[in-house]
């Protein structure tokens, strides 16, 4: 169903029907629409696109669950958090390094560290902060 079809059919009735499915526990997600996305180096990557109905349910679940989980997360956690990005994590790491903190997570705890740290850097952190490389922190 498209947005236009939902609007033409009466949004309130459509939402009421979806609500009833959720309350009665009879809701079942629809199959995703499979789309192939071209990869930069050739080949394709499959992408599953959920229906509007399923996206509404996902958004409602996020609105309910996010504040519950956010209350338990530590301030230093950045992954998949609202209003926090990888850049924020890097800035916080920089701030802590500048304040003299040199202990960090060992690279063995970060399996994708190498691929992330070598993507597009012009200078490694160990060039600027030599103490960091001796701590096992991901320096490239």
DAVENWO-V654697 format. One line per field, one symbol per residue. phi: phi as a letter, one per 20 degrees, with the letter a starting at -180 (. if undefined). psi: psi as a letter, one per 20 degrees, with the letter a starting at -180 (. if undefined). Layout:
# DAVENWO-V654697
phi = ???
psi = ???
This chain:
# DAVENWO-V654697
phi = .egfffffengfffffffgffffemdfcfeffeecedfegeoncdfcedffggfffffffffffegfffgfefffeedfldflccfffffffffgfffeofcebffffecfeggfffdfbedbefffecgffffenffdo
psi = prgghgghiogghghggggghggikjppqqqqppppppqhjraqppppoqrgghhggggggghghghghhhiqqhjphpkqqkprhhgggggggghghjipiprpqhhinhjgghgijflqhpqhhhhnhhghiijqoi.
